[in-house]
Amino acid sequence: RQKFVAKASEFTDGDRRIVFVGDNEIGVFKHEGKYYAYSNFCLHQGGPACEGLTIAKVEERLRPDKTSQGLYFSEKDMNFVCPWHGYEYDLKTGVCVGDPRLKLRRYDVVQRDDTVYVIA
């Protein structure tokens, strides 16, 4: 089943839309020209996983002797954060940052001309 998300021309990098397909609530993100869509049901306690902050992944940089140079925001990896309890998910994979065994259900997104659809 295809569900209209937005006009591509109105959906810029960093945007997100929440759409409903039957009983499924789906968060659709646009990042670096690509679309990503996940279940908006947090695997922790069912919160709106796709509705919180999007933030660069925090990385620790190490010196050759393995001592820390400090924490930095990633220049390439983005996460989104469930607003209920802070569970973070990788924007490109849907994998939970704190527990990689957890992964949100992913949906396909297609663009036809100036129209973006999610397949559910």
Salt bridges, closest charged atoms under 4 A:
ASP15 OD2 - ARG17 NH1 3.74
GLU32 OE1 - HIS31 NE2 3.74
GLU32 OE1 - LYS92 NZ 3.87
ASP77 OD2 - LYS76 NZ 3.21
ASP99 OD2 - ARG101 NH2 2.82
